[in-house]
Amino acid sequence: MFVEIKFATDSLEEARKIGNILLDKKLVACAQIFAIESHYVWNNERCKTDEYMVTMKTKRKLFKMVEKVIKENHSYEVAEIISLPIKNGAKEFFRWIKDSTI
Protein backbone atom coordinates (compact mmCIF):
# COMPACT_ATOMS: atom_id res chain seq x y z
CA MET A 1 0.00 0.00 0.00
CA PHE A 2 2.93 2.40 0.70
CA VAL A 3 6.19 2.94 -1.20
CA GLU A 4 9.43 4.84 -1.05
CA ILE A 5 10.21 6.53 -4.36
CA LYS A 6 13.77 7.62 -5.13
CA PHE A 7 15.39 9.74 -7.80
CA ALA A 8 18.78 11.39 -8.23
CA THR A 9 19.77 14.69 -9.82
CA ASP A 10 22.97 16.72 -10.08
CA SER A 11 21.31 19.92 -8.86
CA LEU A 12 20.18 20.72 -5.32
CA GLU A 13 17.82 23.32 -6.77
CA GLU A 14 16.21 20.73 -9.06
CA ALA A 15 15.89 18.24 -6.18
CA ARG A 16 14.18 20.89 -4.04
CA LYS A 17 11.96 22.08 -6.91
CA ILE A 18 10.66 18.60 -7.72
CA GLY A 19 10.23 17.70 -4.06
CA ASN A 20 8.26 20.90 -3.43
CA ILE A 21 6.01 20.38 -6.46
CA LEU A 22 5.20 16.86 -5.25
CA LEU A 23 4.52 18.10 -1.72
CA ASP A 24 2.34 20.96 -2.97
CA LYS A 25 0.29 18.53 -5.06
CA LYS A 26 0.04 16.20 -2.02
CA LEU A 27 1.52 13.36 -4.09
CA VAL A 28 4.13 12.59 -1.42
CA ALA A 29 4.15 12.95 2.37
CA CYS A 30 7.82 13.93 2.56
CA ALA A 31 10.93 14.50 0.46
CA GLN A 32 14.35 13.90 1.96
CA ILE A 33 17.42 15.15 0.08
CA PHE A 34 20.89 13.64 0.56
CA ALA A 35 24.21 14.56 -1.07
CA ILE A 36 25.73 11.47 -2.74
CA GLU A 37 28.65 10.53 -4.98
CA SER A 38 27.51 8.43 -7.95
CA HIS A 39 29.71 6.10 -10.03
CA TYR A 40 28.15 4.73 -13.22
CA VAL A 41 28.59 3.96 -16.90
CA TRP A 42 26.99 6.33 -19.43
CA ASN A 43 27.56 6.06 -23.20
CA ASN A 44 30.24 3.41 -22.56
CA GLU A 45 32.24 5.73 -20.30
CA ARG A 46 32.90 5.48 -16.56
CA CYS A 47 31.55 8.54 -14.78
CA LYS A 48 31.63 10.03 -11.30
CA THR A 49 29.16 12.74 -10.37
CA ASP A 50 28.19 14.57 -7.21
CA GLU A 51 24.43 14.24 -7.02
CA TYR A 52 21.46 14.58 -4.72
CA MET A 53 19.24 11.61 -3.89
CA VAL A 54 15.63 12.42 -3.11
CA THR A 55 13.62 9.82 -1.22
CA MET A 56 9.89 10.22 -0.75
CA LYS A 57 7.14 8.27 0.97
CA THR A 58 3.69 7.93 -0.57
CA LYS A 59 0.86 5.59 -1.48
CA ARG A 60 1.64 2.96 -4.11
CA LYS A 61 -1.32 4.08 -6.22
CA LEU A 62 0.27 7.54 -6.65
CA PHE A 63 3.48 6.24 -8.27
CA LYS A 64 2.51 7.02 -11.89
CA MET A 65 1.53 10.59 -10.99
CA VAL A 66 4.79 11.10 -9.06
CA GLU A 67 6.78 9.62 -11.95
CA LYS A 68 5.09 12.01 -14.41
CA VAL A 69 5.94 15.08 -12.31
CA ILE A 70 9.57 13.96 -11.93
CA LYS A 71 9.96 13.37 -15.68
CA GLU A 72 8.35 16.73 -16.53
CA ASN A 73 10.75 18.62 -14.26
CA HIS A 74 13.97 16.57 -14.44
CA SER A 75 16.95 17.61 -16.56
CA TYR A 76 18.41 14.13 -17.18
CA GLU A 77 17.83 12.30 -20.45
CA VAL A 78 17.20 9.14 -18.41
CA ALA A 79 16.14 9.83 -14.84
CA GLU A 80 16.53 7.21 -12.14
CA ILE A 81 13.02 6.76 -10.74
CA ILE A 82 12.62 3.79 -8.42
CA SER A 83 9.71 2.66 -6.29
CA LEU A 84 10.34 0.30 -3.37
CA PRO A 85 7.53 -1.26 -1.33
CA ILE A 86 7.39 -0.46 2.37
CA LYS A 87 6.33 -3.76 3.90
CA ASN A 88 6.67 -2.97 7.59
CA GLY A 89 6.44 0.15 9.68
CA ALA A 90 4.68 1.89 12.52
CA LYS A 91 0.96 2.20 11.88
CA GLU A 92 1.14 5.84 13.02
CA PHE A 93 3.70 6.52 10.28
CA PHE A 94 1.49 4.87 7.67
CA ARG A 95 -1.50 6.88 8.89
CA TRP A 96 0.57 10.07 8.52
CA ILE A 97 1.45 9.16 4.89
CA LYS A 98 -2.22 8.40 4.20
CA ASP A 99 -3.39 11.67 5.76
CA SER A 100 -0.69 13.77 4.05
CA THR A 101 -1.40 12.63 0.48
CA ILE A 102 -4.37 12.70 -1.88
Secondary structure, 3 states (H helix, E strand, C coil): CEEEEEEEECCHHHHHHHHHHHHHCCCCCEEEEEEEEEEEEECCEEEEEEEEEEEEEEEHHHHHHHHHHHHHHCCCCCCCEEEEECCCCCHHHHHHHHHHCC
